[in-house]
Amino acid sequence: MSDIAIEFRGVVKRYGSATAVAGIDLSIAKGELVTFLGPSGCGKTTSLRLIAGLELPSEGQVFIAGRDVSRAPASERNVGMVFQSYALFPHMSVLENVAYGPAIRGTRRSEAHARALEILDQVGLAGLQDRLPAELSGGQQQRVAVARAIVQQPDVILFDEPLSNVDAKLRRKVREEIRALQRRFGLTAVYVTHDQEEALAVSDRIVVMDRGTIAQVGTPADLYERPETPFIADFIGDANLIEGEVLKGQFSAPGIHLDIGGQSGKATLSIRPERILLSRGGSDHVLSATYLGSRMEYVIAAQAGEILVSRSIAEPRFQVGESVSLVISSKDAFRVA
């Protein structure tokens, strides 16, 4: 039996003359949580809808659990979905919301309720089954939505911007709950978000999309620490993109010289702000210093241009106008062009 839960083979989706998804190939393993990430209009939500059966491909094939579902309607795909708005029935109790799916598929009411109560207990909502959605917190409503999707034992569960309606302070807790539930139930999950931090926090792998194509696929660490293009480096977190030239393995830009190896020629390096150290004295100087609670962010006027530096609040602080030197290690610089 194959370990692949979802597969895209040359999938294209067009809307008239506009191409939303431009020929993607991707495999997602059973039990994996994969996030589609990218700017507005990149094709991430369309890709999710192609899995759900809410859209059909213009070209190519979509497989779920080894079955070609390219032309199958949503009702025949055994896919659970958690919407942005949760889409809970406001007039139904928590129990009735969760039992609704099995009930409309012909499961006896008593059996559907028993299954729903079991799932509610597993997602930490035991004792709340008689409440209406309006009587729950945002995080609890999110768990009801997840329970309603899980109870039908889907091959795949889809999360469409699931934290967009959650208060900023609750997002960390709710995303941790989603990740814990996904692992506990061994769910194959596809998650769509535009929030880079959210994607880094919940994913086994991230698919970064750009203008309908896959720009890079990898683990959160791969994408953050080893971006392959300037787009990935700039989109995932903050990055300093420094242009220069490589000659005999030595990268040179004004005031920066690093041994990076590789082919000679023009090059662009990506260096994360937190990987740069500052020392007092030198030819560069501090343009701005911003206090952000757990860290300080500095913009440094350097010979190579303006450089963003992030340092722990526990480290010695620098003042605007102070002369400094940048300390960059070759191991923290990645060639992206």
HUMO-V427596 format. One record per residue. RES is the residue in one small letter. SS is DSSP state (h for helix, s for strand, l for the rest). Layout:
BEGIN
{{RES;SS} {RES;SS}}
END
This chain:
BEGIN
{{m;l} {s;l} {d;l} {i;s} {a;s} {i;s} {e;s} {f;s} {r;s} {g;s} {v;s} {v;s} {k;s} {r;s} {y;s} {g;l} {s;l} {a;s} {t;s} {a;s} {v;s} {a;s} {g;s} {i;s} {d;s} {l;s} {s;s} {i;s} {a;s} {k;l} {g;l} {e;l} {l;s} {v;s} {t;s} {f;s} {l;s} {g;l} {p;l} {s;l} {g;l} {c;l} {g;l} {k;h} {t;h} {t;h} {s;h} {l;h} {r;h} {l;h} {i;h} {a;h} {g;l} {l;l} {e;l} {l;l} {p;l} {s;l} {e;s} {g;s} {q;s} {v;s} {f;s} {i;s} {a;l} {g;l} {r;s} {d;s} {v;l} {s;l} {r;l} {a;l} {p;l} {a;h} {s;h} {e;h} {r;l} {n;l} {v;s} {g;s} {m;s} {v;s} {f;l} {q;l} {s;l} {y;l} {a;l} {l;l} {f;l} {p;l} {h;l} {m;l} {s;s} {v;h} {l;h} {e;h} {n;h} {v;h} {a;h} {y;h} {g;h} {p;h} {a;h} {i;h} {r;l} {g;l} {t;l} {r;l} {r;h} {s;h} {e;h} {a;h} {h;h} {a;h} {r;h} {a;h} {l;h} {e;h} {i;h} {l;h} {d;h} {q;h} {v;l} {g;l} {l;l} {a;l} {g;l} {l;l} {q;l} {d;l} {r;l} {l;s} {p;h} {a;h} {e;h} {l;l} {s;l} {g;h} {g;h} {q;h} {q;h} {q;h} {r;h} {v;h} {a;h} {v;h} {a;h} {r;h} {a;h} {i;h} {v;l} {q;l} {q;l} {p;l} {d;l} {v;s} {i;s} {l;s} {f;s} {d;s} {e;l} {p;l} {l;l} {s;l} {n;l} {v;l} {d;l} {a;h} {k;h} {l;h} {r;h} {r;h} {k;h} {v;h} {r;h} {e;h} {e;h} {i;h} {r;h} {a;h} {l;h} {q;h} {r;h} {r;h} {f;h} {g;l} {l;l} {t;l} {a;s} {v;s} {y;s} {v;s} {t;s} {h;l} {d;l} {q;h} {e;h} {e;h} {a;h} {l;h} {a;h} {v;h} {s;l} {d;l} {r;s} {i;s} {v;s} {v;s} {m;s} {d;s} {r;l} {g;l} {t;s} {i;s} {a;s} {q;s} {v;s} {g;s} {t;l} {p;h} {a;h} {d;h} {l;h} {y;h} {e;h} {r;l} {p;l} {e;l} {t;l} {p;h} {f;h} {i;h} {a;h} {d;h} {f;h} {i;l} {g;l} {d;l} {a;l} {n;s} {l;s} {i;s} {e;s} {g;s} {e;s} {v;s} {l;s} {k;l} {g;l} {q;s} {f;s} {s;s} {a;s} {p;l} {g;l} {i;s} {h;s} {l;s} {d;s} {i;l} {g;l} {g;l} {q;l} {s;l} {g;s} {k;s} {a;s} {t;s} {l;s} {s;s} {i;s} {r;l} {p;h} {e;h} {r;h} {i;l} {l;s} {l;s} {s;s} {r;s} {g;s} {g;s} {s;s} {d;s} {h;s} {v;s} {l;s} {s;s} {a;s} {t;s} {y;s} {l;l} {g;l} {s;l} {r;s} {m;s} {e;s} {y;s} {v;s} {i;s} {a;s} {a;s} {q;l} {a;l} {g;s} {e;s} {i;s} {l;s} {v;s} {s;s} {r;s} {s;s} {i;l} {a;l} {e;l} {p;l} {r;l} {f;l} {q;l} {v;l} {g;l} {e;l} {s;s} {v;s} {s;s} {l;s} {v;s} {i;l} {s;l} {s;h} {k;h} {d;h} {a;s} {f;s} {r;s} {v;l} {a;l}}
END
